[in-house]
Each structure stands twice: as C-alpha cells, then as structure tokens.
Amino acid sequence: MKSKPGERTLLASVILSTPGAVVVGVGYVFGRSSTQFADFVRRAAELVAIVVSWIIFRVTNSDGVEDAAKKAKLECVANLCVGAAMCLSGIIMFFIAILSQSGESGNVVPGLVIAILGVIVNSWFWLRYRRLNKIAPNIILGVQSRLYRAKSFVDVCVAAALAAIVVAPASSAAVFMDIAGSAVVSVYLFVTGVTTIFGKRDVLV
C-alpha cells in the first residue's frame, strides 16, 4: 500500500523524537540555559504533534475508512494540532527570551549533541517526507515536510547558541547567543504554527 512508507516514516519520527526531548529536558536540569529550555519545550510540543499526526494518518489510510469528508476533517485536526502546539510554544518561548536573565549556564553539552544530531536526522526526514508527498500527495505528509525543514534550520541555530556557551561560557557573547537562540526558536515555533494552520494545505513541499 502507498500509505505504508508514510506510516512507517511517521512512526520512525515518533521513535527518534522521543529520546531527543527527554535528553534535552534532563540536560536543562543541569545546564539551566534558556536556549536549552526553549529547545526542550519545542521538542516536546513537536513530539505531541507528530504522535497525533501518526495516529490520524493511520486512521485515515486504513482499509476501513473510505469517507472522503471524514478523512479531510481528521487531517485538518492533525494540522491544527501541529499548528496550535507550535504557536503556543512560540508565545511562551518569546517571553522566556525577553525575561531570561544572564547567569551561569552550566553543562549544555547534552543539548548541543542532540542539536547536532537533530540537524542530520531532521534533514533526512525533511527530504524523505518531501519525496513521499511528491509520490503520493497527502496533507499530513506535506505538513511534516515543512515541519522538518524548519526543525533542521532551528537545530542549526540552537547548536550555534549552545556551542558559544561551551566555548566561552562566561562571555557576554555566550549570553547574547543564548538569548538570541531562544528568540529564534520562539519565532520559528510561531511562524511554523501560523503557516500550518492558515497555509495552503495542498502545496507540495
């Protein structure tokens, strides 16, 4: 079935996204970096949205579901969940970036490692979803393609911010990069959420 590759890819996204959120969350407990916390909230929100997308994709592509209107409604619910999660997290992160205070950031290496791995893995998922969506156009796969393209970009920004903290933790540049990293994550979350909710769902990515 054409839906099987998409379903397997979504399941792989869920499996590979879970450790990243957990590791970054644990890393924040020891690191206390605002960028790392922003990254944790971002990953947690994305994980929830991906799980919802996977479940709805399975339902809408099962052999027993043939109602086109029902499929469209469920796919719309999946996109709204993704968009709402991104927008809400973006707003929260915006205020964290503004209100965050400078201080010792602690160990941010776990977050840095996850961010670097995220660039590689998310770039692969972006290309994979784009290919699957071109072969068999699907609303959920199209949204996941845009999501992972943005995730790859944000992981680059997060990695740069955390790398600055590792190289020069006490410098003003590190503090600036940390706050700027949080701001970039917040803008990404909000813009991606708005695009997902109001953007053209039939656009192939």
C-alpha positions as CSV (number, residue, x, y, z in Angstrom):
1,M,0.0,0.0,0.0
2,K,1.2,3.5,-0.8
3,S,0.4,4.6,2.8
4,K,2.8,2.1,4.4
5,P,6.0,4.1,3.7
6,G,4.4,7.2,5.1
7,E,3.1,5.4,8.1
8,R,6.5,3.9,8.8
9,T,8.2,7.2,8.4
10,L,5.8,8.9,10.8
11,L,6.4,6.1,13.3
12,A,10.1,6.5,12.9
13,S,9.7,10.2,13.6
14,V,7.9,9.5,16.8
15,I,10.5,6.9,17.9
16,L,13.5,9.2,17.1
17,S,11.9,12.4,18.5
18,T,11.2,10.9,22.0
19,P,14.9,10.4,23.1
20,G,15.8,14.0,22.0
21,A,13.1,15.6,24.1
22,V,14.0,13.5,27.1
23,V,17.8,14.1,26.8
24,V,17.4,17.9,26.3
25,G,14.9,18.1,29.2
26,V,17.3,16.3,31.5
27,G,20.2,18.4,30.2
28,Y,18.3,21.6,31.1
29,V,18.0,20.5,34.7
30,F,21.8,20.6,34.9
31,G,22.5,23.3,32.3
32,R,19.9,26.0,33.1
33,S,20.4,27.5,29.6
34,S,17.3,29.4,28.3
35,T,18.1,28.2,24.8
36,Q,18.2,24.6,26.1
37,F,14.8,25.0,27.9
38,A,13.3,26.6,24.8
39,D,14.6,23.7,22.8
40,F,13.1,21.2,25.2
41,V,9.6,22.9,25.1
42,R,9.9,23.0,21.3
43,R,10.8,19.3,21.0
44,A,8.1,18.2,23.5
45,A,5.4,20.2,21.5
46,E,6.6,18.7,18.2
47,L,6.6,15.2,19.7
48,V,3.0,15.5,20.7
49,A,2.0,16.9,17.3
50,I,3.9,14.1,15.5
51,V,2.2,11.5,17.6
52,V,-1.2,13.0,16.8
53,S,-0.3,13.1,13.1
54,W,0.8,9.5,13.1
55,I,-2.4,8.3,14.7
56,I,-4.6,10.2,12.3
57,F,-2.5,9.2,9.3
58,R,-3.1,5.5,10.3
59,V,-6.8,6.1,10.8
60,T,-7.3,8.0,7.5
61,N,-5.3,5.5,5.5
62,S,-6.8,2.3,7.0
63,D,-8.8,0.0,4.7
64,G,-12.0,0.6,6.6
65,V,-12.0,4.4,6.1
66,E,-13.5,5.4,2.8
67,D,-15.4,8.6,3.7
68,A,-13.5,11.4,2.0
69,A,-15.2,14.1,4.2
70,K,-14.2,12.2,7.3
71,K,-10.6,11.9,6.1
72,A,-10.4,15.6,5.3
73,K,-11.7,16.5,8.7
74,L,-9.3,14.3,10.6
75,E,-6.4,15.5,8.5
76,C,-7.4,19.1,9.3
77,V,-7.5,18.2,13.0
78,A,-3.9,16.8,12.7
79,N,-2.7,20.1,11.1
80,L,-4.5,22.2,13.7
81,C,-2.8,20.2,16.5
82,V,0.6,20.8,14.9
83,G,-0.1,24.5,14.3
84,A,-1.6,25.1,17.8
85,A,1.3,23.4,19.5
86,M,3.8,25.4,17.6
87,C,2.0,28.8,18.2
88,L,1.5,28.2,21.9
89,S,5.1,27.2,22.4
90,G,6.4,30.1,20.4
91,I,4.5,32.6,22.5
92,I,5.8,31.0,25.7
93,M,9.4,31.0,24.4
94,F,9.1,34.6,23.3
95,F,8.5,35.7,26.9
96,I,11.2,33.4,28.2
97,A,13.7,35.0,25.7
98,I,12.7,38.5,26.8
99,L,12.6,37.8,30.6
100,S,15.6,35.5,30.8
101,Q,18.5,36.8,32.9
102,S,22.2,36.2,32.4
103,G,23.9,33.8,34.7
104,E,25.9,30.6,34.8
105,S,24.5,28.2,32.2
106,G,26.1,25.0,33.5
107,N,26.6,21.9,31.3
108,V,24.8,22.3,27.9
109,V,26.8,19.6,26.1
110,P,23.8,17.1,26.1
111,G,21.7,19.7,24.4
112,L,24.5,20.6,21.9
113,V,24.9,16.9,21.0
114,I,21.2,16.5,20.4
115,A,21.0,19.7,18.4
116,I,23.9,18.5,16.1
117,L,22.3,15.1,15.7
118,G,19.0,16.8,15.1
119,V,20.4,18.7,12.1
120,I,21.4,15.4,10.5
121,V,18.3,13.4,11.3
122,N,15.7,16.2,10.7
123,S,17.3,17.0,7.3
124,W,16.9,13.3,6.3
125,F,13.2,13.3,7.4
126,W,12.6,16.6,5.6
127,L,13.8,15.0,2.3
128,R,12.0,11.8,3.0
129,Y,8.7,13.4,3.6
130,R,9.1,15.7,0.6
131,R,9.8,12.6,-1.6
132,L,6.8,10.7,-0.2
133,N,4.5,13.6,-0.6
134,K,5.5,14.0,-4.3
135,I,4.9,10.3,-5.0
136,A,1.6,10.2,-3.2
137,P,0.3,13.7,-2.2
138,N,-1.0,13.8,1.3
139,I,-1.9,16.7,3.6
140,I,-0.2,15.2,6.7
141,L,3.0,14.3,4.8
142,G,3.2,17.8,3.3
143,V,2.9,19.4,6.7
144,Q,5.5,17.1,8.1
145,S,7.9,18.0,5.3
146,R,7.5,21.7,6.1
147,L,7.9,21.0,9.8
148,Y,11.1,19.0,9.4
149,R,12.6,21.6,7.1
150,A,12.1,24.2,9.8
151,K,13.3,21.8,12.5
152,S,16.6,21.4,10.6
153,F,17.1,25.2,10.5
154,V,16.3,25.7,14.1
155,D,18.6,22.9,15.2
156,V,21.4,24.8,13.4
157,C,20.5,27.9,15.4
158,V,20.3,26.0,18.7
159,A,23.6,24.2,18.0
160,A,25.3,27.6,17.3
161,A,24.0,29.1,20.5
162,L,24.9,26.2,22.7
163,A,28.3,25.9,21.1
164,A,29.1,29.5,22.0
165,I,28.2,28.7,25.6
166,V,30.5,25.6,25.6
167,V,33.4,27.6,24.1
168,A,33.1,30.7,26.2
169,P,30.5,30.2,29.0
170,A,31.3,33.4,30.9
171,S,31.5,35.7,27.9
172,S,28.9,38.3,27.0
173,A,28.8,36.8,23.5
174,A,27.6,33.5,25.0
175,V,24.9,35.2,27.0
176,F,23.8,37.1,23.8
177,M,23.8,33.9,21.8
178,D,21.8,32.1,24.5
179,I,19.1,34.7,24.5
180,A,19.2,35.1,20.7
181,G,18.8,31.3,20.4
182,S,15.7,31.3,22.5
183,A,14.3,34.2,20.4
184,V,15.0,32.3,17.1
185,V,13.2,29.2,18.5
186,S,10.2,31.3,19.6
187,V,9.9,32.9,16.1
188,Y,10.2,29.6,14.4
189,L,7.5,28.0,16.5
190,F,5.0,30.8,16.0
191,V,5.6,31.2,12.2
192,T,5.5,27.5,11.6
193,G,2.3,27.2,13.6
194,V,0.6,30.0,11.7
195,T,1.7,28.7,8.4
196,T,0.5,25.2,9.3
197,I,-2.9,26.5,10.4
198,F,-3.6,29.1,7.7
199,G,-1.3,28.0,4.8
200,K,-2.4,26.2,1.7
201,R,-2.6,22.6,2.6
202,D,-2.4,21.3,-1.0
203,V,1.0,22.8,-1.6
204,L,3.6,20.1,-2.3
205,V,6.8,20.6,-0.4
